[in-house]
Amino acid sequence: MELRLGFAPQMIDNQIFLNAVDLKKTIQPLLSDGTICPAKTNRIIVIDPGHGGEDSGAKSVLGNRYEKEFTLDWARRLASVLSAKGWQVYLTRANDSELPLSNRVAVAEQRKADLFVSLHFNSAAPDNQQAGLETYCLTPTGMPSSLTRGFEDDATLTFPNNSFDGQNLQLACATHRALLRVNGNHDRGVRRARFPGVLRGQQRPAILIEGGYLSNPREARLISEPGYRQKLAQAVADGIEAAAPGEHEIAVNANDTDQKSEATGEALPAEAQRAVAR
């Protein structure tokens, strides 16, 4: 899985040094085994189907079909999967309606959501070669974005969602990893960016997923298939569950860990140290 550092490592006195921001905002969150939101039975998630109404989004290279249609279907399928797993699920739009970015943030605030996931598909038209999966989270303060798309990238800015930098990355990586198993590991990376307005104002872990290129004939054909969108929905749900397990899963994992510790007679810190060394 591709994940870029914010700063290039430096060689000092024949030793490799990482920038302190990368250590805190990239390395440490990925070594953490904590959950990204409190474990509870009534977990709440808001799913945001990108675009809608007059804002059609990207057009499929295969016909007169648009991103807004595919994101809504993907969101509905994801909602069904997560509901079956005990999540309380809300959509920012449930039909072909246009919704400003600020309203999408407001829905998550009104519902007191624990997580926010925005679903999109990509386009590089007229280039039909680009393909693959991208997952975005907000760039931490003090770090350059890995992608700007021509927008100003002021590293001094701090947004409300920056309070969840570590959880954002954990959610993005868990979801991205699960999706790669579906799309054949065509990986364009977990990316950090400041331009997604739907992420900046979030007061909860939040990510934006670009599930493939509608400008690429092969991926457009897959995206047009309901069965493939169902696989994408299942993968996102699996990633969310991996990053934010419920109370039952946490209890089971804790019992497994205790049993392994008793069986080996080794302290957990030693196991953790060896895991980090590997």
Phi, psi and omega in degrees: 000131182275126175217119185267142172288158176285330184227146177293137174300153181243141175264116181231122181052045178063022175234145180272127179244138173263149173298143183299327179294318177295321179300316184283321190259345181243307186286307185299318178300326182280343174271347182285142176254014179283161178272157187273351175208159182302138177283123179205165185281333183253057180294139185243131177227141173251125178254132186247102174287117185299146175068199183133150179064229179293337177273092187279341185076203183288147176263137178291139179290345185267350182172190185274058178233150191232161181307318185304325179291315183289323180292323179294317178295318177301315181296318179296320178294318178296319179300318180296316180296313183291323178300321179293338179267005175098005178280148169266115192245135174231144175255144176291330172217139181250003180211189182277068181239149179273138184221123178299155180302320182297326179290328179292322175293320182296324178300314180297323180291316181296324182274359183052050185292146173277327181220157176224129180228122179256131186250131182216166166233153191261169172205142174235022183308139009274002177291120180255013182265325183298141182203164174122177187255139174229141174230130186247144164223166186291141179289132176296151176300136179091358182241139174287147178288151177279347177209137181242335184051035177084357178278152175297140183235087182270106184290349180276348184287144174234127180250161179308321183290345177295345174292348183240029184307311182295315180293323177303313182294319179298316179294317180299315183292318180296318181289317180299317181299317180293321180291328180298331178291336180273320187267011176080026177062031173275095197252119173255005167098157167278123188240151174248134182209152177259348186283338181290102183298337182287345180263324193301320184270004184289136177256044184192162173305135186211141178221163174232129183248130170255105192276011180142172186256117175286348176272353178260122185304318182295311182289325177299322179295317178297313183298330180288346183270124179304322181297324178290319178296329175294320177295320177298318180297316180296321181294316178299317178298318178298319179295318179296316179296326178291323182276331184226068181294152178280182183301319183296314182297320180296319179295318179296314180297321179296318179295320178298318180296317179298318182294319179295321181295319180292323183292322183272339183072017181252148178286147180298322179303324179294320177298318180296320180296320180292324178297318179294321180296324179290000000 
